[in-house]
Amino acid sequence: MTNRTKAQCRDQARSDRLALVFDNDRHIDAISEFLLSPQRVPGWVVGYSPMGGEVDLRGLYKRQDLAPFALTRTPDRSRGLDLTVHPFESPSETHPYGYQQPVADAPVVADNEIGVVLVPGLAFSRAGVRLGHGMGYYDRFLARLLPYGTQFIGVTGGYIVDDLPADEHDIGMSHLVDAQRVWAVDQAV
């Protein structure tokens, strides 16, 4: 995918991912093992509510032995473009794209209290470059967390490629996960 634009890579990833079958339970097991390890940064673990074609980690968020879990909320455009983070147990509503997310007035988790973010993506490179849907929500969110040493774990159901285009504002992952394990990546982009 190297000599292609992000739009071309997104089209290719969406097409290729149609053939993938996600093993949600094995991803949950791999992430659970990491969260129980001394490698993990303490604090809230931020997950996501899956859209179609994303690994479903909702079973993980019920594991009270692992961490306090929180979920992202995608704002409606009238409230800006920044994701907010709310405790997993917060009341939820259906986003226009069909997934569940915390309601707007749910309590907010402070950025400096977040230790790990489980980041969905269409594809990731082996160096940790993320290819998202193109709206920049996660890049803005992750940039806010950089000063706190938060770990970013790319979750893609195994669609990991050799190379992806990256822009200056793209935030790299510190870790990737597949159905086997979570591993640290080289941050050189």
Buried (B, 14 or more C-beta within 10 A) or exposed (E): BEEBEBEEBBEBBEEBBEEEEBBBEBBBBBBBEBBEEEEBEEBBBBBBBBEEBBBBBBEBBEBEEBBBBBBBBBBEEEEEEEBBBBBBBBEBEEBEEEBEBBEEEBEBBEBEBBBBBBBBBBBBBBBBBBBBBEEBBBBBBBEBBEEBEBBBBBBBBBBBBEBBBBEEEBBBBBBBBBBEBBEEBEEEB
